[in-house]
Amino acid sequence: MKPDCVSNLPLTCLKIYTMPRKKKFKDFPGNLIKIKVLEDEIKYFKSLIQETDTGHIYTTIDALETRVKALKGIETDDPFIYHTDSNLI
């Protein structure tokens, strides 16, 4: 039930206030956001490299760089990548 002060107003004065819809951001040409995030992660992991005991970080960097190449459509020599379907992540 509307309060009296609202129900006495003409309909033209009443507006329904809603939050504006957010526009979906379309990343051009397809995967720019994913690529940017992965490149930022690569920079972060490179900052963690030390002289010893960081082989797992090198492996992670290599895997992320391969994924970036796949998203960009660059051919890789990785035998486990059969396609460059960008909708996997």
FENHUVEN-V961998 format. One record per run of one state. SS is the DSSP state (A for helix, B for strand, O for the rest). FROM is the first residue (numbers start at 1). TO is the last residue. If there is no record, write none. Layout:
SS	FROM	TO
SS	FROM	TO
This chain:
O	1	3
A	4	7
O	8	10
A	11	13
O	14	31
A	32	47
O	48	54
A	55	72
O	73	89
